[in-house]
Amino acid sequence: MLALSGVEGYTEIKRKVSMFKTLAKIFLCLFIILGFFAAVFSTAKTIKPPLASAVSCSLRITPAPYSVGGQIDIVVENANTNTNYRVYVIKVGVGAPVYIETRNTGLANFAIFPPFTPGSGGDYQFAAYDPNFSACTNSGLQINVGGQMSDDCVLEISPSPYNVGSVISISMRSATVGNGYMVTIIKVGGSLLYDERRAASSSVVTFPSFTIPSIGEYQFATSNVLTGFPCKNTVNGKTISAGVSQSVPYFVTPAPGTKYNWGFATLTLVRVANVKAGEKYRFGMEGEWSGEIYISAGFRDYVFTADSRGRISITNICDNGQADRDFRWPCEDKFKEGHYVIKLRKHLDNTILAETSFDVVTDGSGEGQYIPVSGENPCNKDLDGDGIIDCETAIGNISTQIGPFAQKILEIGVGLAGGIALIIMVIGSIRVLTSAGDPKNVSAGREMIIAAVAGLLFLIFSVLILRWIGVFIVY
């Protein structure tokens, strides 16, 4: 073999030095990345040490008797410290759990869970499990819940008939002095309209009156704030039906208390009934925007005339009060979040004859399609049912606890590093295939492939080492 000339020897040495530098840079980058993630996981393990050896946990609940509405205390005893335990409650014959809670013992050998309140009578089964889903010794405990207990109080309201606009007086007798009492009113099929609490300074408690806003059924519910028991004449609620007095104007839609999800730009319909046929009226709107509703027909017309049936219907109202917008020129701006009130007035003297209200909400609880508001906190739900709040992101659900969070970050980092190594191998292969015999390109491509394979091997062995010392990257 002939010795290399001086120039060729220098070129070969320079090529090998360049290759060594490239390998050194790749190894250094991978080492820094893995060192960072290993430090994060080391911190996570320090904050949340591994589980201790299993012990035989036991479930304890409030002793009998049990009744609907009564609270049942739940405690898991003889438990490991710093360990999550989960309790399920299933109503026999229903199947799906009616109660799922997870709690950590911390430094104690027991975990206290939120009380369970049976919503109806029947048999209920309790079960408790450790993180390995091993049942506590007395899991499967079954109890029977009897009928609902009640307070001695009695709800009294104004006698029928009930019409839209009727004012109902509300009181409670046979109350226990010193106790607090609550009255709520819900429109059947609708939302909560009335929620008042009063302390009993005597055996009779007087509550604020309630005005019926629209046609329908209304359910009254009561409770002793201290015990949670309802008055004895409202154990199953008290329902009344409201009709229409032929002399009182009222809003058919939107019904008072209606909720709309944020994201709509047009209030499709406002309708009132029981107004005088042929008479003229005006409508005002108060809320994020306040003013009078009008129709633009070359000029602003604020006057609306009742039809022969004593009704007025206004369609397609924008957030600036302009109504009857043609579909070819839809409203431009969305209704802002908040509370809105629409009032019916006489045309000449502005006397208020009726009013209704609606709310624009951003929590998805209203009517219509729910469009999340930009900037809404994504970390506000338990997405996988493990009792821990998660963040719903574009790359999946990420736990808010330090251990699972660090694990997710490390998984992403390992995936990125593997992807980068694969891309480098592909680029190196392309350079070799397209070199057309050029020794320089062949050498550069080969160096890239070797460096990528070396980095990938280093990454694999690093993962195995971390796994061996207890840091599980792949769960």
Residue, then its C-alpha position, 0 to 999 in steps of 0.5 A: m500500500l502506498a503511503l499518502s502524500g502530504v496533502e492527502g494525509y492532511t485532508e484525511i486528518k482534517r476530515k476525521v477531525s471534522m467528523f469527531k467535532t460533529l459527533a462531539k456536538i451531537f453527544l453534548c446536545l443529547f447529554i444536556i437534554l437528557g440531563f435536564f429531564a433526569a433532573v426534573f424527574s429526580t425532583a419529581k421523585t423527591i416531591k412524590p416518593p414511591l409507594a410504600s409496601a401495601v397494607s390492608c386498608s379498610l373502609r369506614i362509613t357513618p353507622a345506620p340509619y340512613s335516609v335520603g338527604g342525610q350525609i354519610d361520612i367516608v374514611v379509609e383507614n389502615a392506609n399507606t402514607n402519601t398514597n392515593y385511595r379511591v372510593y366508589v358508591i354504586k346504587v344497586g340496580v343502576g350500575a353507573p357509580v353515583y360517587i367517585e372520589t380520590r384522596n391522598t393520605g399525606l403523612a397520615n395512615f387514613a384518608i377522609f373523603p367528602p360526605f356522600t348524600p343519597g339522592s333517593g331511597g334504595d340499596y347502595q354499595f361502597a368500595a375502596y381501592d388502593p393505587n394498584f386497584s386492590a380492594c380494601t378489606n371490607s369493600g362491597l359494603q352495602i347499606n339501605v337508604g330509607g325515605q327522606m327525613s323532613d323538618d317540622c316547618v311548613l311552607e305557605i304561599s299565596p293561594s291560586p289562581y296564578n297568572v303571569g305577573s302575579v305576586i306570590s307571598i312566601s312564608m314558613r311556619s313552625a320553624t325552629v327559632g335560631n335555625g336558618y331556612m332556604v326557599t328556592i323556585i325553579k321553572v320546570g324545564g328551566s333555570l333557578l329563578y329564586d334563592e332566598r335564605r332567612a334566619a328564624s327569629s320566631s316560629v314564622v319566617t317571612f321571605p321576599s315575594f316572587t313575581i311569576p314571569s311567564i306561563g309554565e310550572y314552577q317548583f318550590a323547594t325548602s330546606n333547613v340550612l342546618t340539617g338539609f331536611p325539607c319542610k314536611n309539606t315540600v318533601n317532594g317539592k311543591t309545584i304550581s301552574a301559572g296561566v295568563s291573565q287577559s289583562v296583563p302583557y307578558f313576554v313569550t320569548p325570551a322567557p325570564g332567566t333564559k341563558y344563551n351561550w356566548g358566540f351568537a350575534t343575533l337574538t332571533l325573536v322577541r315576542v310579547a302577548n296580551v297587548k292591545a291590538g292596534e296600539k303602539y309600543r316601544f322596547g328598551m334593552e339594558g345590559e352591555w349595550s343599553g338603548e331602544i330597539y329599532i327598525s332601520a328603514g331609511f330612518r330609525d323607527y322605534v315604534f311597534t304596533a300590536d297585531s290583531r291578536g294582541r301580539i308583537s314579534i320582533t326578529n333578528i335583533c343585533d347587539n346595538g338594538q337594530a332589528d329585522r336584519d336581512f340575512r344578506w346583511p347579518c349582525e356584525d358583533k357578538f353579544k357580550e357576556g352579561h345580563y340583559v333586560i328587555k322592557l315593554r313600554k307604552h309609546l307615549d308616556n314610557t310606562i313599563l308594562a312588562e319586562t324579561s331578561f336573559d344572560v349571555v354565559t361563557d361556561g357552556s350552560g346556556e342554549g345554542q352552540y358553546i364557543p369557548v372564549s379565548g383565554e379560558n383556563p384549560c386546567n379546570k376539569d378532571l378529564d380522566g376520572d382520577g380525581i386530579i385536575d388535568c389540562e386539555t391541550a393540543i398535545g393531549n391531557i397533561s396532569t397538574q401534579i408534578g410527577p405526571f407532568a414531568q413524565k409527560i414532558l420527558e416523553i415529549g423530549v424523548g420523542l423529539a430527540g428520536g425524531i431529530a435522529l431519524i431526520i438526520m439519518v434520512i438527510g445523510s442517506i439522501r446525501v449518499l444516494t445523490s452524491a454521484g460518486d463524489p467522495k466528499n458528499v459520500s463521506a459527509g452523508r456517512e458521517m451524518i448517518i453514523a452520528a445519528v445512529a450513535g445519538l439514537l443508541f445513546l438515547i436508548f441506553s439513557v432511557l434504559i438507565l433511567r428506567w433501571i433507576g426507577v424513572f419510568i418514561v413509558y407508562 
